[in-house]
Amino acid sequence: MEARKTNAYEVIIVGGGPAGLTAGLYASRARLRTLLIENALFGGQMTTTEMIDNYPGFPEGVTGEELSRLMEEQAKRFGMETINGEVIEVKLDRDQKIIRTHESTCLAETIIICTGAEYRKLGVPGEKELAGKGVSYCATCDGAFFKDSQIVVVGGGDSALTEALFLTKFVKELTIIHRRDALRATKIYQEKAMANPKIKFLWNSVVQEIKGDDVVRAVAVKNVKTGEIKEFPTDGAFLFVGLLPRTQFLKGLVQMDEAGYIITNDNCETSVKGIFAAGDCRKKLLRQIATGVGDGATASFAAEKYLEERE
């Protein structure tokens, strides 16, 4: 459903990942005038995940694309409106919130921020220049281009290992480069990676530079214990070194930590009354689809209570 002509809403949700779609479902079921603004694809990072096997209700697992489709369909069923656009500014006018995109301006009594996080860049020479030419942040998007190749995966958390395991469907061999001598990922992923004959490990190492011409040819790798730098030939570099919250447009408006994650209480309330945050953009212990869904439900319910108390 497209946005109606009036631009005033009781709830505006910014971001259409699991948290945003759940918030939209709860708000529209509560018969609140609800608008969801999404800049890219509904489902967010979930859409690029090949197989999700830790979301309840799917004993055989579910693809990210399918779960995204189901969540979007359910959220829209109760009348939630949607527009595509990037929110570039949020301002306050007493109790009213003004949300501006490049194309339009909308008014809201409450806002739920569900903008998620994006993959952190390494910030090394060659990374920017070779992005899309062998440097990737998404195995599902680009894995098929590396059939029978030898590649590197940088990182040691859940993302690095789940993406590496997916990439073994295509590549001949991959090496996980990790700055420590032990992985941070969940044990089940560690066990699967260690047992996979296509996966090798380069411990205590960091990438200093990504080298290539029209495509990636090698990475310069430094051993953090000895200081020795070696050139490691590779056909591609997949980088999974953490997340950065997409909250730059809120700087100075709501309280955040040093990394830019929005600080909330248990009810997903930010430092500004009527503004809530849910999902990966919020400061919290665990960032998963399941926790995003829980946040979205909580934030929407808290927004409904806030509106009731104002009446």
Secondary structure, DSSP 8 states (H G I E B T S, - for coil): -B--S--EEEEEEE--SHHHHHHHHHHHHTT--EEEEESS-TTGGGGG-S-B-SSTT-TT-B-HHHHHHHHHHHHHTTT-EEEE--EEEEEEETTEEEEEESS-EEEEEEEEE---EEE-----TTTTTTBTTTEES-HHHHGGGGTT-EEEEE--SHHHHHHHHHHTTT-SEEEEE-SSSS--S-HHHHHHHHH-TTEEEE-SEEEEEEEESSSEEEEEEEETTT--EEEEE-SEEEE---EEES-GGGTTTS-B-TTS-B---TT-B-SSTTEEE-GGGB--S--SHHHHHHHHHHHHHHHHHHHHHH-
